[in-house]
Amino acid sequence: MGAGLPAGEVNHAVAVENAEGAGPIVLVCDHASNFFPPPYDTSLNVSDADKKAHIAWDPGALGVARGLSKELDAPLVFTTVSRLIIDCNREENRPDLIPCLSETTEIAGNRDLSPEEKALRIDLAHRPFHTAIDEVLNLRKGKGLPSAVVSIHSFTPVYKGQSRPWEIGLIYESDRRLADPVLADLKARGDLTVGDNEPYSPADGVYYTIHRHGEERQLPCLMIEIRNDEITTPEEEARWSTLLAPVLQRAAQMVGGGAHA
């Protein structure tokens, strides 16, 4: 079942919820939806099964992000169309900005696109998404609110034949202000296998949104990946939101004034 166009303040293919949230964290969800608005519902030549699969979105990620938004009083910015139309977590000049191959699946309708079609898709979702994040962060800066930027993703249990043992992975670059305390707290539980720059790292080209809005602004930042078989129901999504909320809250409090840049 598709995520559709969710409730919230929708700007093109982007939504912002709890924009005035005063908690210390700003949440983003790059791959929140597997909605294919016309003409992309047919023009990409993607099967119904593929539209429901991980290649089209990050299943469960939006549910976790919404739970965290409520628990942390955090603004949340997310996409409302499939990443197969355009991937908002890629630089505009990346070859996989509009993927022709996702994992092992050919996306025939993305091949040989005209410059005009590429520009249309960038204007549909990519630029509005990043503009919306900038607007939220600038609003908070004007109010003197601290901001730590956290993105929520999900990943497949098996990728190209390789099993992934981690229930959750933390991805970070040079800024470890959130990663270190969150890693320590999650590992201390004793019941989780926690990925440290696994199953991805910034070297895999998956870190654009957090690099742009966190690292470049010198804001504390972190990308969180949850294995998607852990978040297949609203109850499982709520469990992870409840688990992560106090961990992220503590990490943000430890950063303190460093989140005002």
BATILO-897952 format. One line per 5 residues: number of its first residue (from 1); their letters; for each residue x, y, z of N, C-alpha, C, O. Coordinates in Angstrom, 2 decimals. Layout:
! BATILO-897952
NUM) A) X/Y/Z/X/Y/Z/X/Y/Z/X/Y/Z | ...;
! end
This chain:
! BATILO-897952
1) MGAGL) 0.85/-1.20/0.00/0.00/0.00/0.00/0.88/1.24/0.00/1.86/1.29/0.75 | 0.57/2.22/-0.81/1.37/3.42/-0.91/1.14/4.38/0.22/0.11/4.35/0.89 | 2.13/5.26/0.43/2.00/6.26/1.46/1.07/7.39/1.03/0.48/8.07/1.87 | 0.96/7.59/-0.31/0.06/8.62/-0.79/0.54/10.02/-0.43/1.66/10.21/0.06 | -0.30/10.98/-0.68/0.00/12.35/-0.28/-0.47/12.52/1.16/-1.67/12.59/1.41;
6) PAGEV) 0.47/12.57/2.11/0.08/12.57/3.52/-0.52/13.90/3.96/-0.44/14.92/3.27 | -1.12/13.84/5.13/-1.62/15.07/5.73/-0.45/15.95/6.13/0.65/15.45/6.38 | -0.66/17.22/6.18/0.40/18.15/6.57/0.46/19.30/5.59/-0.35/19.38/4.66 | 1.40/20.15/5.79/1.58/21.31/4.92/2.38/20.86/3.71/3.59/20.68/3.80 | 1.70/20.67/2.57/2.34/20.10/1.40/2.79/21.21/0.46/2.01/22.10/0.11;
11) NHAVA) 4.07/21.17/0.06/4.63/22.12/-0.89/5.20/21.30/-2.02/6.27/20.70/-1.89 | 4.49/21.27/-3.16/4.87/20.40/-4.26/4.88/18.95/-3.76/3.83/18.40/-3.42 | 6.03/18.34/-3.71/6.12/16.94/-3.30/6.79/16.83/-1.94/7.51/15.86/-1.66 | 6.56/17.81/-1.10/7.22/17.89/0.21/6.18/18.26/1.26/5.26/19.03/0.99 | 6.34/17.72/2.45/5.46/18.08/3.56/6.29/18.48/4.77/7.38/17.96/4.99;
16) VENAE) 5.76/19.41/5.54/6.38/19.84/6.80/5.33/19.69/7.89/4.22/20.20/7.77 | 5.69/18.98/8.95/4.81/18.83/10.10/5.50/19.37/11.34/6.71/19.25/11.51 | 4.69/19.97/12.21/5.19/20.54/13.47/6.35/21.51/13.24/7.36/21.46/13.93 | 6.18/22.38/12.25/7.25/23.32/11.89/7.68/24.19/13.05/8.83/24.63/13.12 | 6.74/24.46/13.99/7.05/25.33/15.13/7.55/24.54/16.33/7.73/25.12/17.41;
21) GAGPI) 7.77/23.24/16.18/8.25/22.43/17.29/9.50/23.03/17.91/10.41/23.45/17.19 | 9.56/23.07/19.23/10.64/23.76/19.93/11.67/22.82/20.53/12.59/23.27/21.22 | 11.54/21.51/20.29/12.54/20.58/20.77/13.89/20.80/20.09/13.96/21.56/19.13 | 14.95/20.15/20.57/16.30/20.44/20.07/16.66/19.76/18.75/17.76/19.97/18.24 | 15.76/18.96/18.20/16.08/18.16/17.01/15.15/18.53/15.86/13.96/18.77/16.06;
26) VLVCD) 15.71/18.57/14.66/14.94/18.71/13.42/15.06/17.39/12.67/16.17/16.92/12.40 | 13.93/16.78/12.34/13.88/15.48/11.68/13.64/15.65/10.19/12.86/16.50/9.77 | 14.32/14.83/9.40/14.08/14.80/7.96/13.92/13.35/7.54/14.49/12.44/8.14 | 13.13/13.14/6.50/12.88/11.79/5.99/12.88/11.88/4.46/11.88/12.27/3.85 | 14.00/11.52/3.87/14.22/11.69/2.43/13.38/10.76/1.57/12.96/11.12/0.47;
31) HASNF) 13.13/9.56/2.08/12.50/8.50/1.28/11.22/8.03/1.95/11.00/6.83/2.13 | 10.37/8.97/2.31/9.22/8.69/3.15/8.06/8.03/2.42/7.24/7.37/3.05 | 7.97/8.19/1.10/6.75/7.82/0.38/7.04/6.99/-0.86/8.09/7.14/-1.49 | 6.10/6.10/-1.19/6.16/5.39/-2.47/5.00/5.80/-3.36/4.48/4.99/-4.13 | 4.60/7.04/-3.26/3.53/7.58/-4.10/4.08/7.99/-5.46/5.13/8.63/-5.54;
36) FPPPY) 3.37/7.61/-6.53/3.75/7.94/-7.89/2.62/8.77/-8.50/1.67/8.20/-9.03 | 2.71/10.09/-8.45/1.66/10.91/-9.07/1.73/10.78/-10.59/2.78/10.46/-11.13 | 0.61/11.04/-11.28/0.65/11.05/-12.75/1.65/12.11/-13.23/1.74/13.18/-12.62 | 2.38/11.85/-14.29/2.32/10.67/-15.17/3.23/9.53/-14.71/3.32/8.50/-15.39 | 3.90/9.71/-13.58/4.93/8.74/-13.19/4.35/7.41/-12.71/5.07/6.43/-12.58;
41) DTSLN) 3.06/7.39/-12.46/2.43/6.13/-12.06/2.49/5.10/-13.18/2.45/3.89/-12.93 | 2.60/5.56/-14.42/2.72/4.64/-15.55/4.00/4.83/-16.35/4.53/3.87/-16.91 | 4.52/6.04/-16.42/5.62/6.32/-17.34/6.95/5.69/-16.94/7.83/5.53/-17.79 | 7.12/5.34/-15.69/8.39/4.74/-15.26/8.46/3.25/-15.57/9.52/2.64/-15.47 | 7.33/2.65/-15.94/7.28/1.21/-16.22/7.74/0.39/-15.02/8.50/-0.57/-15.17;
46) VSDAD) 7.27/0.77/-13.84/7.59/0.07/-12.60/6.40/-0.80/-12.21/5.26/-0.32/-12.23 | 6.64/-2.05/-11.86/5.55/-2.95/-11.50/4.95/-2.56/-10.16/5.56/-1.84/-9.38 | 3.74/-3.03/-9.92/3.08/-2.76/-8.64/3.90/-3.34/-7.49/3.97/-2.73/-6.42 | 4.50/-4.50/-7.70/5.33/-5.10/-6.64/6.52/-4.23/-6.34/6.87/-4.04/-5.17 | 7.17/-3.69/-7.38/8.33/-2.83/-7.16/7.95/-1.52/-6.50/8.74/-0.95/-5.74;
51) KKAHI) 6.74/-1.03/-6.77/6.29/0.21/-6.14/6.13/0.05/-4.62/6.23/1.02/-3.87 | 5.88/-1.18/-4.19/5.73/-1.45/-2.76/7.05/-1.81/-2.10/7.15/-1.81/-0.87 | 8.07/-2.10/-2.90/9.34/-2.61/-2.38/10.25/-1.47/-1.94/9.97/-0.29/-2.17 | 11.35/-1.86/-1.31/12.30/-0.89/-0.76/12.90/0.02/-1.83/13.30/1.14/-1.53 | 12.98/-0.45/-3.07/13.59/0.39/-4.10/12.80/1.68/-4.31/13.35/2.67/-4.80;
56) AWDPG) 11.52/1.67/-3.95/10.66/2.84/-4.19/10.64/3.81/-3.01/10.28/4.97/-3.18 | 11.02/3.33/-1.80/10.91/4.16/-0.60/11.61/3.46/0.54/12.22/2.40/0.36 | 11.54/4.04/1.73/12.04/3.41/2.95/10.84/3.03/3.82/10.37/3.84/4.62 | 10.34/1.80/3.67/9.16/1.40/4.45/9.39/1.58/5.95/10.44/1.21/6.49 | 8.39/2.14/6.62/8.44/2.31/8.06/9.14/3.56/8.55/8.96/3.96/9.70;
61) ALGVA) 9.94/4.18/7.70/10.74/5.32/8.15/9.87/6.51/8.57/10.13/7.14/9.59 | 8.83/6.80/7.78/7.99/7.95/8.10/7.24/7.72/9.41/7.09/8.65/10.20 | 6.77/6.50/9.65/6.07/6.22/10.90/6.96/6.45/12.11/6.53/7.03/13.10 | 8.21/6.01/12.02/9.16/6.24/13.12/9.42/7.73/13.27/9.42/8.26/14.38 | 9.64/8.43/12.15/9.92/9.86/12.20/8.75/10.64/12.79/8.96/11.57/13.57;
66) RGLSK) 7.53/10.27/12.43/6.37/10.97/13.00/6.25/10.72/14.50/5.91/11.62/15.26 | 6.54/9.49/14.93/6.52/9.21/16.36/7.56/10.04/17.10/7.28/10.57/18.18 | 8.75/10.13/16.52/9.80/10.94/17.15/9.43/12.42/17.15/9.72/13.13/18.11 | 8.79/12.88/16.09/8.37/14.28/16.03/7.45/14.62/17.19/7.56/15.69/17.80 | 6.53/13.71/17.49/5.61/13.94/18.61/6.31/13.86/19.95/6.10/14.70/20.82;
71) ELDAP) 7.16/12.85/20.13/7.80/12.64/21.42/8.84/13.72/21.74/9.06/14.05/22.90 | 9.48/14.26/20.70/10.56/15.23/20.90/10.14/16.66/20.58/10.95/17.57/20.68 | 8.87/16.87/20.21/8.40/18.17/19.75/9.33/18.71/18.67/9.81/19.84/18.73 | 9.57/17.85/17.68/10.55/18.16/16.63/9.86/18.47/15.31/8.92/17.76/14.92 | 10.29/19.50/14.60/9.82/19.68/13.23/10.23/18.47/12.37/11.26/17.85/12.61;
76) LVFTT) 9.40/18.16/11.39/9.67/17.04/10.50/9.43/17.48/9.06/8.35/17.98/8.73 | 10.44/17.28/8.22/10.34/17.58/6.79/10.51/16.26/6.03/11.46/15.53/6.26 | 9.57/15.97/5.11/9.68/14.70/4.40/9.14/14.82/2.99/8.36/15.71/2.67 | 9.59/13.90/2.15/9.14/13.83/0.77/7.80/13.10/0.70/7.48/12.28/1.56 | 7.01/13.40/-0.34/5.71/12.77/-0.51/5.58/12.05/-1.85/4.48/11.69/-2.26;
81) VSRLI) 6.72/11.84/-2.53/6.72/11.04/-3.76/7.89/10.07/-3.71/8.82/10.24/-2.92 | 7.83/9.05/-4.55/8.85/8.00/-4.55/10.22/8.51/-4.96/10.35/9.42/-5.79 | 11.24/7.92/-4.36/12.61/8.25/-4.74/12.96/7.75/-6.14/14.00/8.13/-6.68 | 12.12/6.89/-6.74/12.38/6.48/-8.11/12.07/7.61/-9.10/12.55/7.59/-10.23 | 11.27/8.59/-8.66/11.05/9.78/-9.49/12.26/10.70/-9.40/12.76/11.18/-10.41;
86) IDCNR) 12.71/10.93/-8.19/13.95/11.67/-7.94/14.37/11.39/-6.50/13.53/11.34/-5.60 | 15.67/11.21/-6.30/16.19/10.89/-4.98/16.69/12.17/-4.32/17.72/12.72/-4.73 | 15.97/12.63/-3.32/16.32/13.90/-2.67/17.56/13.78/-1.79/18.04/14.79/-1.28 | 18.08/12.59/-1.60/19.30/12.39/-0.82/20.51/12.21/-1.74/21.46/11.51/-1.38 | 20.48/12.83/-2.90/21.60/12.81/-3.84/21.84/14.23/-4.34/20.92/15.03/-4.44;
91) EENRP) 23.12/14.53/-4.64/23.44/15.81/-5.25/22.76/15.91/-6.62/22.51/14.90/-7.28 | 22.48/17.14/-7.03/21.78/17.34/-8.30/22.56/16.83/-9.50/21.97/16.51/-10.53 | 23.89/16.75/-9.38/24.70/16.30/-10.52/25.07/14.82/-10.44/25.85/14.34/-11.26 | 24.52/14.09/-9.46/24.85/12.67/-9.32/24.14/11.84/-10.40/22.99/12.13/-10.72 | 24.81/10.83/-10.96/24.16/9.98/-11.96/22.91/9.26/-11.43/21.98/8.98/-12.18;
96) DLIPC) 22.90/8.96/-10.13/21.77/8.24/-9.55/20.74/9.17/-8.91/19.91/8.72/-8.11 | 20.79/10.46/-9.24/19.75/11.38/-8.78/18.38/10.89/-9.24/17.41/10.91/-8.48 | 18.30/10.46/-10.48/17.11/9.83/-11.05/17.56/8.44/-11.49/18.11/8.29/-12.58 | 17.33/7.43/-10.67/18.00/6.14/-10.90/17.43/5.36/-12.09/16.21/5.23/-12.24 | 18.34/4.86/-12.91/17.95/3.94/-13.99/18.04/2.49/-13.52/17.42/1.61/-14.10;
101) LSETT) 18.82/2.26/-12.47/18.95/0.95/-11.87/18.89/1.13/-10.36/19.69/1.88/-9.80 | 17.94/0.46/-9.71/17.83/0.53/-8.26/18.05/-0.87/-7.70/17.25/-1.77/-7.95 | 19.15/-1.05/-6.95/19.60/-2.37/-6.55/19.77/-3.20/-7.81/20.72/-2.96/-8.56 | 18.90/-4.17/-8.09/19.04/-4.97/-9.32/17.89/-4.75/-10.29/17.76/-5.48/-11.26 | 17.05/-3.74/-10.03/15.85/-3.52/-10.84/16.06/-2.37/-11.82/16.42/-1.26/-11.43;
106) EIAGN) 15.82/-2.64/-13.09/15.90/-1.61/-14.12/14.67/-0.70/-14.03/13.54/-1.18/-13.91 | 14.91/0.61/-14.09/13.81/1.59/-14.13/13.82/2.18/-15.54/14.43/3.21/-15.80 | 13.12/1.49/-16.44/13.22/1.81/-17.86/12.78/3.24/-18.16/13.35/3.90/-19.03 | 11.76/3.71/-17.44/11.24/5.04/-17.71/12.14/6.17/-17.27/11.83/7.34/-17.52 | 13.25/5.85/-16.62/14.21/6.89/-16.22/15.40/7.00/-17.17/16.30/7.81/-16.94;
111) RDLSP) 15.42/6.20/-18.21/16.55/6.23/-19.13/16.37/7.32/-20.19/15.26/7.61/-20.64 | 17.50/7.92/-20.55/17.54/8.88/-21.66/16.56/10.03/-21.46/15.85/10.42/-22.39 | 16.53/10.58/-20.25/15.63/11.70/-19.98/16.19/12.97/-20.60/17.40/13.16/-20.69 | 15.29/13.83/-21.03/15.70/15.13/-21.57/16.14/16.04/-20.44/15.73/15.84/-19.29 | 16.96/17.04/-20.73/17.30/18.03/-19.70/16.07/18.70/-19.10/16.05/19.03/-17.91;
116) EEKAL) 15.03/18.88/-19.91/13.81/19.52/-19.42/13.10/18.65/-18.39/12.60/19.15/-17.39 | 13.07/17.33/-18.64/12.43/16.42/-17.70/13.21/16.35/-16.39/12.62/16.31/-15.31 | 14.54/16.33/-16.49/15.36/16.32/-15.27/15.11/17.58/-14.45/14.96/17.52/-13.23 | 15.06/18.72/-15.13/14.82/19.98/-14.43/13.43/20.00/-13.80/13.25/20.53/-12.70 | 12.46/19.44/-14.49/11.09/19.39/-13.95/11.06/18.60/-12.65/10.42/19.01/-11.69;
121) RIDLA) 11.74/17.47/-12.62/11.73/16.63/-11.42/12.50/17.28/-10.27/12.10/17.18/-9.11 | 13.59/17.95/-10.60/14.31/18.68/-9.55/13.41/19.74/-8.94/13.40/19.92/-7.72 | 12.67/20.45/-9.78/11.77/21.50/-9.29/10.54/20.92/-8.59/9.95/21.57/-7.73 | 10.17/19.70/-8.94/9.02/19.05/-8.31/9.29/18.75/-6.85/8.47/19.06/-5.99 | 10.45/18.15/-6.56/10.68/17.63/-5.20/12.02/17.99/-4.61/12.09/18.35/-3.43;
126) HRPFH) 13.09/17.90/-5.38/14.43/18.00/-4.79/14.67/19.38/-4.18/14.99/19.50/-2.99 | 14.51/20.41/-4.98/14.76/21.75/-4.45/13.74/22.17/-3.40/14.13/22.78/-2.40 | 12.45/21.87/-3.58/11.50/22.20/-2.50/11.82/21.50/-1.18/11.64/22.09/-0.12 | 12.28/20.26/-1.24/12.63/19.52/-0.03/13.76/20.22/0.72/13.67/20.45/1.93 | 14.82/20.56/0.02/15.96/21.18/0.69/15.67/22.62/1.07/16.19/23.11/2.08;
131) TAIDE) 14.85/23.30/0.30/14.42/24.65/0.68/13.60/24.60/1.97/13.76/25.44/2.84 | 12.72/23.60/2.08/11.89/23.47/3.28/12.75/23.22/4.52/12.48/23.78/5.58 | 13.78/22.39/4.40/14.68/22.15/5.53/15.39/23.45/5.91/15.48/23.80/7.08 | 15.91/24.16/4.89/16.59/25.43/5.17/15.66/26.41/5.87/16.07/27.11/6.80 | 14.41/26.46/5.44/13.47/27.40/6.05/13.22/27.06/7.52/13.15/27.95/8.36;
136) VLNLR) 13.07/25.78/7.82/12.87/25.37/9.20/14.09/25.73/10.05/13.96/26.27/11.15 | 15.27/25.42/9.53/16.50/25.69/10.30/16.72/27.19/10.47/17.15/27.64/11.53 | 16.43/27.96/9.42/16.60/29.42/9.52/15.61/30.03/10.51/15.95/30.95/11.24 | 14.38/29.51/10.52/13.37/29.98/11.47/13.85/29.74/12.90/13.73/30.61/13.75 | 14.37/28.56/13.14/14.83/28.22/14.48/16.05/29.06/14.87/16.16/29.50/16.02;
141) KGKGL) 16.94/29.28/13.93/18.10/30.12/14.22/17.66/31.52/14.62/18.22/32.12/15.54 | 16.66/32.05/13.90/16.15/33.37/14.23/15.53/33.45/15.61/15.52/34.51/16.23 | 15.01/32.32/16.09/14.42/32.26/17.43/15.44/31.90/18.51/15.11/31.88/19.69 | 16.66/31.61/18.10/17.67/31.22/19.07/17.53/29.80/19.57/18.04/29.46/20.64 | 16.83/28.96/18.80/16.63/27.57/19.21/17.79/26.70/18.73/18.25/26.87/17.60;
146) PSAVV) 18.28/25.79/19.56/19.30/24.86/19.10/18.70/23.86/18.12/17.53/23.51/18.22 | 19.51/23.42/17.17/19.03/22.47/16.17/20.09/21.39/15.93/21.22/21.69/15.57 | 19.69/20.15/16.14/20.47/19.00/15.70/19.66/18.32/14.61/18.46/18.11/14.77 | 20.30/17.99/13.50/19.60/17.47/12.32/19.74/15.95/12.28/20.85/15.42/12.29 | 18.60/15.26/12.23/18.59/13.79/12.24/17.71/13.31/11.10/16.55/13.70/11.00;
151) SIHSF) 18.25/12.44/10.25/17.44/11.85/9.18/17.12/10.40/9.52/17.94/9.68/10.10 | 15.92/9.98/9.15/15.42/8.63/9.45/15.24/7.86/8.14/14.54/8.30/7.23 | 15.88/6.70/8.07/15.82/5.82/6.91/15.55/4.40/7.37/15.61/4.09/8.56 | 15.25/3.53/6.39/15.22/2.09/6.67/15.99/1.35/5.59/16.18/1.87/4.49 | 16.42/0.14/5.91/17.22/-0.64/4.96/16.73/-2.08/4.94/16.05/-2.54/5.86;
156) TPVYK) 17.09/-2.80/3.88/16.61/-4.17/3.68/17.44/-5.16/4.49/18.63/-4.96/4.68 | 16.80/-6.24/4.97/17.54/-7.28/5.70/18.59/-7.99/4.84/19.61/-8.45/5.35 | 18.33/-8.06/3.53/19.27/-8.70/2.60/19.47/-7.75/1.43/18.51/-7.23/0.87 | 20.74/-7.53/1.06/21.06/-6.63/-0.05/22.00/-7.35/-1.00/23.12/-7.70/-0.64 | 21.53/-7.57/-2.22/22.31/-8.27/-3.25/22.87/-9.58/-2.71/24.03/-9.91/-2.93;
161) GQSRP) 22.02/-10.32/-2.00/22.38/-11.64/-1.50/23.09/-11.66/-0.17/23.35/-12.74/0.37 | 23.42/-10.51/0.38/24.15/-10.43/1.64/23.21/-10.08/2.79/22.51/-9.07/2.74 | 23.21/-10.92/3.83/22.38/-10.63/5.01/23.01/-9.52/5.83/24.23/-9.37/5.89 | 22.14/-8.73/6.46/22.62/-7.61/7.28/22.19/-7.85/8.72/20.99/-7.90/9.00 | 23.14/-7.99/9.64/22.80/-8.39/11.00/22.31/-7.25/11.89/21.73/-7.51/12.94;
166) WEIGL) 22.52/-6.02/11.48/22.22/-4.88/12.35/20.72/-4.58/12.35/20.10/-4.51/11.30 | 20.14/-4.40/13.54/18.77/-3.90/13.61/18.73/-2.40/13.32/17.73/-1.89/12.81 | 19.80/-1.73/13.63/19.88/-0.28/13.44/21.33/0.09/13.11/22.26/-0.52/13.63 | 21.49/1.08/12.26/22.81/1.58/11.93/22.85/3.09/12.05/21.87/3.77/11.76 | 23.99/3.62/12.50/24.21/5.06/12.61/25.25/5.47/11.59/26.34/4.89/11.54;
171) IYESD) 24.92/6.47/10.78/25.81/6.93/9.73/26.17/8.38/10.04/25.31/9.21/10.32 | 27.48/8.65/9.99/27.97/9.99/10.34/29.28/10.22/9.61/29.91/9.28/9.14 | 29.68/11.49/9.54/30.91/11.85/8.86/31.88/12.40/9.90/32.25/11.68/10.83 | 32.28/13.65/9.77/33.27/14.19/10.70/32.67/14.61/12.03/33.36/14.62/13.05 | 31.38/14.95/12.03/30.72/15.40/13.26/30.21/14.18/14.02/29.27/13.51/13.58;
176) RRLAD) 30.81/13.90/15.17/30.44/12.73/15.96/29.67/13.11/17.22/29.47/12.27/18.10 | 29.23/14.37/17.32/28.63/14.83/18.57/27.36/14.07/18.93/27.10/13.83/20.11 | 26.58/13.68/17.94/25.41/12.85/18.21/25.74/11.36/18.13/25.26/10.57/18.93 | 26.56/11.00/17.16/26.83/9.58/16.91/27.43/8.89/18.13/27.00/7.79/18.49 | 28.40/9.52/18.78/29.09/8.85/19.89/28.16/8.53/21.05/28.12/7.38/21.49;
181) PVLAD) 27.39/9.51/21.57/26.49/9.16/22.68/25.36/8.22/22.28/24.95/7.38/23.07 | 24.84/8.36/21.05/23.76/7.47/20.62/24.29/6.05/20.46/23.63/5.09/20.86 | 25.47/5.90/19.87/26.09/4.57/19.77/26.27/3.95/21.15/25.93/2.79/21.36 | 26.80/4.73/22.07/27.06/4.21/23.41/25.77/3.77/24.08/25.73/2.70/24.69 | 24.72/4.59/23.99/23.45/4.24/24.63/22.82/2.99/24.02/22.33/2.12/24.74;
186) LKARG) 22.84/2.90/22.69/22.21/1.75/22.04/22.99/0.46/22.31/22.39/-0.59/22.55 | 24.31/0.54/22.29/25.11/-0.66/22.57/24.98/-1.09/24.02/25.04/-2.28/24.33 | 24.80/-0.13/24.91/24.68/-0.46/26.34/23.42/-1.25/26.65/23.35/-1.92/27.68 | 22.42/-1.19/25.78/21.20/-1.96/26.01/21.48/-3.46/26.04/20.88/-4.19/26.83 | 22.39/-3.90/25.20/22.75/-5.31/25.17/21.86/-6.19/24.32/22.13/-7.38/24.18;
191) DLTVG) 20.78/-5.62/23.74/19.86/-6.44/22.96/19.82/-6.05/21.49/18.95/-6.50/20.75 | 20.77/-5.21/21.06/20.79/-4.75/19.67/22.17/-4.95/19.06/23.19/-4.80/19.73 | 22.18/-5.29/17.79/23.40/-5.25/16.99/23.38/-3.92/16.26/22.56/-3.71/15.37 | 24.29/-3.03/16.63/24.25/-1.64/16.16/25.35/-1.43/15.12/26.52/-1.69/15.39 | 24.97/-0.95/13.95/25.94/-0.66/12.91/26.61/0.69/13.13/25.93/1.70/13.35;
196) DNEPY) 27.92/0.71/13.07/28.72/1.93/13.17/29.19/2.26/11.75/30.14/1.65/11.25 | 28.51/3.23/11.11/28.66/3.48/9.68/28.41/2.21/8.88/29.11/1.91/7.91 | 27.39/1.47/9.29/26.86/0.30/8.61/25.32/0.39/8.65/24.78/0.91/9.62 | 24.62/-0.09/7.65/25.08/-0.80/6.46/25.62/0.11/5.37/26.03/-0.37/4.31 | 25.63/1.42/5.60/26.19/2.38/4.66/27.12/3.31/5.43/27.11/3.35/6.66;
201) SPADG) 27.92/4.05/4.67/28.70/5.14/5.24/28.63/6.31/4.26/28.16/6.14/3.14 | 29.08/7.49/4.66/29.08/8.60/3.72/29.84/8.31/2.43/29.54/8.89/1.39 | 30.82/7.40/2.49/31.58/7.05/1.29/30.71/6.39/0.22/31.09/6.34/-0.95 | 29.54/5.88/0.61/28.63/5.25/-0.34/27.75/6.26/-1.08/26.94/5.88/-1.92 | 27.90/7.54/-0.77/27.14/8.56/-1.47/25.71/8.72/-0.98/24.85/9.19/-1.72;
206) VYYTI) 25.46/8.33/0.27/24.08/8.34/0.79/23.87/9.44/1.84/22.88/9.42/2.57 | 24.79/10.41/1.91/24.83/11.32/3.06/24.55/12.77/2.67/24.80/13.68/3.45 | 24.02/12.99/1.46/23.92/14.36/0.96/23.08/15.27/1.85/23.52/16.36/2.20 | 21.88/14.83/2.22/20.99/15.70/2.99/21.62/16.10/4.32/21.59/17.27/4.69 | 22.18/15.13/5.03/22.77/15.43/6.32/24.05/16.24/6.16/24.32/17.12/6.98;
211) HRHGE) 24.83/15.97/5.14/26.03/16.78/4.91/25.65/18.23/4.64/26.25/19.15/5.18 | 24.65/18.42/3.79/24.26/19.78/3.40/23.67/20.57/4.56/24.04/21.73/4.76 | 22.77/19.97/5.31/22.04/20.73/6.33/22.64/20.58/7.73/22.32/21.36/8.62 | 23.49/19.59/7.92/24.14/19.41/9.21/25.60/19.81/9.17/25.99/20.82/9.76 | 26.41/19.03/8.48/27.85/19.28/8.44/28.17/20.68/7.94/28.97/21.39/8.55;
216) ERQLP) 27.56/21.10/6.82/27.90/22.40/6.23/27.45/23.56/7.12/28.07/24.63/7.09 | 26.42/23.37/7.90/25.96/24.40/8.83/26.66/24.29/10.19/26.43/25.11/11.08 | 27.50/23.29/10.34/28.18/23.01/11.61/27.18/22.71/12.72/27.39/23.06/13.88 | 26.09/22.05/12.33/25.10/21.60/13.30/25.33/20.13/13.63/25.73/19.37/12.75 | 25.09/19.72/14.87/25.17/18.29/15.19/24.22/17.52/14.27/23.10/17.98/14.01;
221) CLMIE) 24.65/16.37/13.78/23.83/15.68/12.78/24.10/14.19/12.81/25.16/13.72/13.23 | 23.09/13.45/12.34/23.18/12.00/12.36/22.15/11.42/11.40/21.03/11.92/11.28 | 22.55/10.36/10.71/21.64/9.60/9.86/21.37/8.26/10.53/22.31/7.55/10.89 | 20.11/7.92/10.69/19.71/6.68/11.35/19.06/5.75/10.34/18.14/6.15/9.62 | 19.54/4.51/10.27/18.99/3.47/9.41/18.43/2.35/10.29/19.16/1.80/11.12;
226) IRNDE) 17.17/2.00/10.10/16.54/0.90/10.84/16.20/-0.20/9.84/15.65/0.07/8.77 | 16.53/-1.44/10.18/16.23/-2.55/9.27/14.72/-2.68/9.12/13.99/-2.71/10.11 | 14.26/-2.75/7.88/12.82/-2.55/7.68/11.94/-3.72/8.13/10.73/-3.56/8.22 | 12.53/-4.89/8.43/11.70/-5.94/9.01/11.42/-5.70/10.49/10.67/-6.45/11.11 | 12.03/-4.66/11.04/11.79/-4.24/12.43/10.62/-3.27/12.54/10.12/-3.02/13.64;
231) ITTPE) 10.17/-2.72/11.40/9.18/-1.63/11.44/8.11/-1.87/10.38/7.86/-1.02/9.52 | 7.47/-3.04/10.47/6.47/-3.42/9.46/5.04/-3.07/9.86/4.12/-3.17/9.04 | 4.83/-2.65/11.12/3.50/-2.30/11.60/3.57/-0.98/12.37/4.66/-0.58/12.80 | 2.43/-0.31/12.55/2.45/0.90/13.37/2.97/0.65/14.78/3.62/1.51/15.37 | 2.68/-0.53/15.33/3.15/-0.84/16.68/4.67/-0.95/16.72/5.30/-0.48/17.67;
236) EEARW) 5.26/-1.55/15.70/6.72/-1.66/15.65/7.36/-0.29/15.42/8.41/0.01/16.00 | 6.74/0.52/14.59/7.25/1.89/14.39/7.23/2.66/15.72/8.18/3.35/16.05 | 6.13/2.52/16.46/6.01/3.21/17.75/7.05/2.70/18.74/7.60/3.47/19.53 | 7.32/1.40/18.71/8.35/0.84/19.61/9.70/1.50/19.35/10.40/1.87/20.29 | 10.06/1.66/18.09/11.35/2.26/17.78/11.36/3.76/18.09/12.37/4.29/18.55;
241) STLLA) 10.25/4.44/17.86/10.19/5.86/18.24/10.39/6.02/19.73/11.12/6.90/20.19 | 9.71/5.16/20.50/9.82/5.24/21.96/11.22/4.88/22.43/11.72/5.45/23.41 | 11.86/3.94/21.74/13.23/3.55/22.10/14.22/4.68/21.80/15.10/4.97/22.61 | 14.06/5.31/20.64/15.06/6.29/20.19/14.87/7.68/20.80/15.85/8.41/20.95 | 13.64/8.05/21.15/13.39/9.41/21.60/14.26/9.82/22.79/14.91/10.87/22.71;
246) PVLQR) 14.32/9.06/23.88/15.15/9.51/25.00/16.64/9.48/24.68/17.41/10.27/25.22 | 17.04/8.56/23.81/18.46/8.48/23.41/18.86/9.73/22.64/19.90/10.33/22.91 | 18.02/10.13/21.70/18.31/11.33/20.93/18.21/12.59/21.79/18.99/13.52/21.63 | 17.25/12.60/22.70/17.10/13.74/23.60/18.36/13.93/24.45/18.86/15.05/24.58 | 18.87/12.84/25.01/20.08/12.93/25.83/21.27/13.40/24.99/22.05/14.25/25.44;
251) AAQMV) 21.41/12.86/23.79/22.53/13.24/22.95/22.46/14.72/22.60/23.47/15.42/22.64 | 21.26/15.21/22.28/21.11/16.63/21.94/21.40/17.51/23.14/21.99/18.59/22.99 | 21.00/17.08/24.31/21.28/17.86/25.53/22.77/17.91/25.83/23.26/18.92/26.34 | 23.48/16.84/25.51/24.93/16.82/25.73/25.63/17.83/24.82/26.64/18.43/25.20 | 25.09/18.01/23.61/25.67/18.97/22.67/25.44/20.39/23.17/26.35/21.23/23.12;
256) GGGAH) 24.23/20.66/23.64/23.90/21.97/24.20/24.09/23.10/23.22/23.53/23.08/22.12 | 24.87/24.09/23.62/25.04/25.31/22.84/25.69/25.09/21.50/25.63/25.97/20.64 | 26.33/23.94/21.29/26.95/23.68/20.01/25.98/23.51/18.88/26.40/23.40/17.72 | 24.69/23.47/19.19/23.68/23.26/18.15/23.08/24.57/17.64/22.08/24.54/16.94 | 23.67/25.70/17.98/23.10/26.99/17.57/23.71/27.56/16.31/23.27/28.60/15.83;
261) A) 24.71/26.90/15.77/25.44/27.50/14.64/24.55/27.73/13.43/25.01/28.23/12.40;
! end
